């Protein structure tokens, strides 16, 4: 059964390839969704897929890519609505 996860990651997470690496990791785990920079300097990740794959993505996001320094990490699980085609990097504060 597919689920949705929404994460907010804070710290040194912008300008360190966090979004690109998130897309790569999520795609490797067979997830769909989006990742975007937020105005407050955090990164938001919304992903859908199997629970185990989402949990692996969440565990990876607690650390992030080598240049990142994650200091905050929130996770919310919910019901998937299958609204994503692949995994994308959102621009200008919008999903999709």
PyMOL CGO cylinders between C-alpha atoms (Angstrom):
from pymol import cmd
from pymol.cgo import CYLINDER

trace = [
    CYLINDER, 0.00, 0.00, 0.00, 1.34, 3.41, -0.93, 0.3, 1, 1, 1, 1, 1, 1,
    CYLINDER, 1.34, 3.41, -0.93, 1.77, 6.19, 1.59, 0.3, 1, 1, 1, 1, 1, 1,
    CYLINDER, 1.77, 6.19, 1.59, 2.81, 9.84, 1.54, 0.3, 1, 1, 1, 1, 1, 1,
    CYLINDER, 2.81, 9.84, 1.54, 5.52, 11.43, 3.64, 0.3, 1, 1, 1, 1, 1, 1,
    CYLINDER, 5.52, 11.43, 3.64, 6.04, 15.15, 4.14, 0.3, 1, 1, 1, 1, 1, 1,
    CYLINDER, 6.04, 15.15, 4.14, 9.36, 16.23, 5.60, 0.3, 1, 1, 1, 1, 1, 1,
    CYLINDER, 9.36, 16.23, 5.60, 10.88, 19.56, 6.51, 0.3, 1, 1, 1, 1, 1, 1,
    CYLINDER, 10.88, 19.56, 6.51, 14.66, 19.60, 6.85, 0.3, 1, 1, 1, 1, 1, 1,
    CYLINDER, 14.66, 19.60, 6.85, 16.53, 22.58, 8.28, 0.3, 1, 1, 1, 1, 1, 1,
    CYLINDER, 16.53, 22.58, 8.28, 20.12, 23.60, 8.88, 0.3, 1, 1, 1, 1, 1, 1,
    CYLINDER, 20.12, 23.60, 8.88, 22.66, 24.06, 6.10, 0.3, 1, 1, 1, 1, 1, 1,
    CYLINDER, 22.66, 24.06, 6.10, 20.45, 22.45, 3.46, 0.3, 1, 1, 1, 1, 1, 1,
    CYLINDER, 20.45, 22.45, 3.46, 20.26, 25.01, 0.66, 0.3, 1, 1, 1, 1, 1, 1,
    CYLINDER, 20.26, 25.01, 0.66, 23.11, 25.49, -1.77, 0.3, 1, 1, 1, 1, 1, 1,
    CYLINDER, 23.11, 25.49, -1.77, 24.60, 22.07, -0.93, 0.3, 1, 1, 1, 1, 1, 1,
    CYLINDER, 24.60, 22.07, -0.93, 22.86, 19.95, -3.63, 0.3, 1, 1, 1, 1, 1, 1,
    CYLINDER, 22.86, 19.95, -3.63, 20.26, 18.74, -1.13, 0.3, 1, 1, 1, 1, 1, 1,
    CYLINDER, 20.26, 18.74, -1.13, 17.41, 18.88, -3.66, 0.3, 1, 1, 1, 1, 1, 1,
    CYLINDER, 17.41, 18.88, -3.66, 19.36, 17.13, -6.43, 0.3, 1, 1, 1, 1, 1, 1,
    CYLINDER, 19.36, 17.13, -6.43, 20.55, 14.39, -4.08, 0.3, 1, 1, 1, 1, 1, 1,
    CYLINDER, 20.55, 14.39, -4.08, 17.03, 13.97, -2.68, 0.3, 1, 1, 1, 1, 1, 1,
    CYLINDER, 17.03, 13.97, -2.68, 15.68, 13.46, -6.19, 0.3, 1, 1, 1, 1, 1, 1,
    CYLINDER, 15.68, 13.46, -6.19, 18.41, 10.90, -6.91, 0.3, 1, 1, 1, 1, 1, 1,
    CYLINDER, 18.41, 10.90, -6.91, 17.81, 8.96, -3.68, 0.3, 1, 1, 1, 1, 1, 1,
    CYLINDER, 17.81, 8.96, -3.68, 14.02, 9.05, -4.03, 0.3, 1, 1, 1, 1, 1, 1,
    CYLINDER, 14.02, 9.05, -4.03, 14.20, 7.86, -7.63, 0.3, 1, 1, 1, 1, 1, 1,
    CYLINDER, 14.20, 7.86, -7.63, 16.53, 5.03, -6.63, 0.3, 1, 1, 1, 1, 1, 1,
    CYLINDER, 16.53, 5.03, -6.63, 13.94, 3.94, -4.03, 0.3, 1, 1, 1, 1, 1, 1,
    CYLINDER, 13.94, 3.94, -4.03, 11.12, 4.07, -6.61, 0.3, 1, 1, 1, 1, 1, 1,
    CYLINDER, 11.12, 4.07, -6.61, 9.38, 7.06, -5.03, 0.3, 1, 1, 1, 1, 1, 1,
    CYLINDER, 9.38, 7.06, -5.03, 7.46, 9.87, -6.68, 0.3, 1, 1, 1, 1, 1, 1,
    CYLINDER, 7.46, 9.87, -6.68, 7.07, 13.39, -5.35, 0.3, 1, 1, 1, 1, 1, 1,
    CYLINDER, 7.07, 13.39, -5.35, 8.84, 16.70, -5.16, 0.3, 1, 1, 1, 1, 1, 1,
    CYLINDER, 8.84, 16.70, -5.16, 11.47, 18.61, -3.21, 0.3, 1, 1, 1, 1, 1, 1,
    CYLINDER, 11.47, 18.61, -3.21, 11.73, 22.38, -2.88, 0.3, 1, 1, 1, 1, 1, 1,
    CYLINDER, 11.73, 22.38, -2.88, 13.61, 25.13, -1.08, 0.3, 1, 1, 1, 1, 1, 1,
    CYLINDER, 13.61, 25.13, -1.08, 11.49, 27.09, 1.36, 0.3, 1, 1, 1, 1, 1, 1,
    CYLINDER, 11.49, 27.09, 1.36, 11.78, 30.84, 2.02, 0.3, 1, 1, 1, 1, 1, 1,
    CYLINDER, 11.78, 30.84, 2.02, 12.93, 30.20, 5.61, 0.3, 1, 1, 1, 1, 1, 1,
    CYLINDER, 12.93, 30.20, 5.61, 16.03, 28.32, 4.39, 0.3, 1, 1, 1, 1, 1, 1,
    CYLINDER, 16.03, 28.32, 4.39, 14.64, 24.83, 4.97, 0.3, 1, 1, 1, 1, 1, 1,
    CYLINDER, 14.64, 24.83, 4.97, 13.87, 22.15, 2.37, 0.3, 1, 1, 1, 1, 1, 1,
    CYLINDER, 13.87, 22.15, 2.37, 10.47, 20.48, 2.03, 0.3, 1, 1, 1, 1, 1, 1,
    CYLINDER, 10.47, 20.48, 2.03, 10.19, 16.93, 0.68, 0.3, 1, 1, 1, 1, 1, 1,
    CYLINDER, 10.19, 16.93, 0.68, 6.87, 15.34, -0.29, 0.3, 1, 1, 1, 1, 1, 1,
    CYLINDER, 6.87, 15.34, -0.29, 7.16, 11.75, -1.47, 0.3, 1, 1, 1, 1, 1, 1,
    CYLINDER, 7.16, 11.75, -1.47, 4.84, 8.84, -2.18, 0.3, 1, 1, 1, 1, 1, 1,
    CYLINDER, 4.84, 8.84, -2.18, 5.54, 5.14, -2.33, 0.3, 1, 1, 1, 1, 1, 1,
    CYLINDER, 5.54, 5.14, -2.33, 5.93, 2.05, -0.20, 0.3, 1, 1, 1, 1, 1, 1,
    CYLINDER, 5.93, 2.05, -0.20, 6.39, 2.58, 3.54, 0.3, 1, 1, 1, 1, 1, 1,
    CYLINDER, 6.39, 2.58, 3.54, 9.85, 0.98, 3.71, 0.3, 1, 1, 1, 1, 1, 1,
    CYLINDER, 9.85, 0.98, 3.71, 11.18, 3.12, 0.85, 0.3, 1, 1, 1, 1, 1, 1,
    CYLINDER, 11.18, 3.12, 0.85, 9.74, 6.27, 2.46, 0.3, 1, 1, 1, 1, 1, 1,
    CYLINDER, 9.74, 6.27, 2.46, 11.38, 5.34, 5.78, 0.3, 1, 1, 1, 1, 1, 1,
    CYLINDER, 11.38, 5.34, 5.78, 14.74, 4.93, 4.00, 0.3, 1, 1, 1, 1, 1, 1,
    CYLINDER, 14.74, 4.93, 4.00, 14.34, 8.36, 2.38, 0.3, 1, 1, 1, 1, 1, 1,
    CYLINDER, 14.34, 8.36, 2.38, 13.48, 9.88, 5.78, 0.3, 1, 1, 1, 1, 1, 1,
    CYLINDER, 13.48, 9.88, 5.78, 16.57, 8.28, 7.34, 0.3, 1, 1, 1, 1, 1, 1,
    CYLINDER, 16.57, 8.28, 7.34, 18.76, 9.63, 4.51, 0.3, 1, 1, 1, 1, 1, 1,
    CYLINDER, 18.76, 9.63, 4.51, 17.26, 13.14, 4.87, 0.3, 1, 1, 1, 1, 1, 1,
    CYLINDER, 17.26, 13.14, 4.87, 18.31, 13.26, 8.55, 0.3, 1, 1, 1, 1, 1, 1,
    CYLINDER, 18.31, 13.26, 8.55, 21.90, 13.41, 7.25, 0.3, 1, 1, 1, 1, 1, 1,
    CYLINDER, 21.90, 13.41, 7.25, 21.61, 14.60, 3.63, 0.3, 1, 1, 1, 1, 1, 1,
    CYLINDER, 21.61, 14.60, 3.63, 24.47, 14.98, 1.17, 0.3, 1, 1, 1, 1, 1, 1,
    CYLINDER, 24.47, 14.98, 1.17, 28.08, 15.42, 2.38, 0.3, 1, 1, 1, 1, 1, 1,
    CYLINDER, 28.08, 15.42, 2.38, 28.04, 19.25, 2.34, 0.3, 1, 1, 1, 1, 1, 1,
    CYLINDER, 28.04, 19.25, 2.34, 24.80, 19.51, 4.34, 0.3, 1, 1, 1, 1, 1, 1,
    CYLINDER, 24.80, 19.51, 4.34, 24.49, 20.03, 8.08, 0.3, 1, 1, 1, 1, 1, 1,
    CYLINDER, 24.49, 20.03, 8.08, 20.98, 18.99, 9.12, 0.3, 1, 1, 1, 1, 1, 1,
    CYLINDER, 20.98, 18.99, 9.12, 19.91, 20.44, 12.46, 0.3, 1, 1, 1, 1, 1, 1,
    CYLINDER, 19.91, 20.44, 12.46, 16.14, 19.87, 12.25, 0.3, 1, 1, 1, 1, 1, 1,
    CYLINDER, 16.14, 19.87, 12.25, 13.98, 17.18, 10.69, 0.3, 1, 1, 1, 1, 1, 1,
    CYLINDER, 13.98, 17.18, 10.69, 10.20, 16.72, 10.90, 0.3, 1, 1, 1, 1, 1, 1,
    CYLINDER, 10.20, 16.72, 10.90, 8.26, 13.86, 9.33, 0.3, 1, 1, 1, 1, 1, 1,
    CYLINDER, 8.26, 13.86, 9.33, 4.55, 13.30, 8.79, 0.3, 1, 1, 1, 1, 1, 1,
    CYLINDER, 4.55, 13.30, 8.79, 3.10, 10.16, 7.21, 0.3, 1, 1, 1, 1, 1, 1,
    CYLINDER, 3.10, 10.16, 7.21, -0.26, 10.22, 5.48, 0.3, 1, 1, 1, 1, 1, 1,
    CYLINDER, -0.26, 10.22, 5.48, -2.36, 8.68, 2.75, 0.3, 1, 1, 1, 1, 1, 1,
    CYLINDER, -2.36, 8.68, 2.75, -1.00, 8.86, -0.81, 0.3, 1, 1, 1, 1, 1, 1,
    CYLINDER, -1.00, 8.86, -0.81, -3.11, 10.56, -3.45, 0.3, 1, 1, 1, 1, 1, 1,
    CYLINDER, -3.11, 10.56, -3.45, -0.90, 9.46, -6.37, 0.3, 1, 1, 1, 1, 1, 1,
    CYLINDER, -0.90, 9.46, -6.37, -0.66, 13.01, -7.63, 0.3, 1, 1, 1, 1, 1, 1,
    CYLINDER, -0.66, 13.01, -7.63, 2.97, 12.86, -8.77, 0.3, 1, 1, 1, 1, 1, 1,
    CYLINDER, 2.97, 12.86, -8.77, 4.61, 11.63, -11.96, 0.3, 1, 1, 1, 1, 1, 1,
    CYLINDER, 4.61, 11.63, -11.96, 8.20, 10.82, -11.08, 0.3, 1, 1, 1, 1, 1, 1,
    CYLINDER, 8.20, 10.82, -11.08, 10.27, 12.84, -8.63, 0.3, 1, 1, 1, 1, 1, 1,
    CYLINDER, 10.27, 12.84, -8.63, 10.90, 16.49, -9.42, 0.3, 1, 1, 1, 1, 1, 1,
    CYLINDER, 10.90, 16.49, -9.42, 12.64, 19.55, -8.05, 0.3, 1, 1, 1, 1, 1, 1,
    CYLINDER, 12.64, 19.55, -8.05, 9.98, 22.23, -7.63, 0.3, 1, 1, 1, 1, 1, 1,
    CYLINDER, 9.98, 22.23, -7.63, 10.80, 25.83, -8.48, 0.3, 1, 1, 1, 1, 1, 1,
    CYLINDER, 10.80, 25.83, -8.48, 9.40, 29.11, -7.17, 0.3, 1, 1, 1, 1, 1, 1,
    CYLINDER, 9.40, 29.11, -7.17, 7.75, 27.62, -4.08, 0.3, 1, 1, 1, 1, 1, 1,
    CYLINDER, 7.75, 27.62, -4.08, 5.24, 25.43, -5.94, 0.3, 1, 1, 1, 1, 1, 1,
    CYLINDER, 5.24, 25.43, -5.94, 4.81, 21.67, -6.08, 0.3, 1, 1, 1, 1, 1, 1,
    CYLINDER, 4.81, 21.67, -6.08, 5.07, 19.87, -9.35, 0.3, 1, 1, 1, 1, 1, 1,
]
cmd.load_cgo(trace, "trace")
